[in-house]
Amino acid sequence: MLRLLIDENFNQRILRGLRLRVPALDVVVVQETVMQGLHDPLLLHEAAVLQRVLVTHDLKTIPRYAYARVAAGDPMPGIIALPDDLPIGQAIEQLYTVVECIEEHELANQVLYLPL
């Protein structure tokens, strides 16, 4: 199962729905940690240190910084990027599918955009 890091501005209703579908979900929420307020490059560094896939609504800057890490040869465990206007039910289902079907190593150095 994927180990997730939930970005600070991620819709918590989606996360609650995902937790209902996957009670054993291994997740860290940025806003509940000292990572709150970190700039994107530092957050991606922390995701790599923690070996967690970052889940975000930030479709503009996070992918750019993620690919910069990859180009620099730095570790990048993966990004799951969802538009913030994706309906909540669809977002939950999409994340559920990804969490249940993808192994951690499969997202390394990748940005996966949802919906699939």
Secondary structure, DSSP 8 states (H G I E B T S, - for coil): --EEEE-TTS-HHHHHHHHHH-TT-EEEEGGGSTTTT--HHHHHHHHHHHT-EEEES--SHHHHHHHHHHHTT-----EEE--TTS-HHHHHHHHHHHHHH--GGGGTT-EEES--
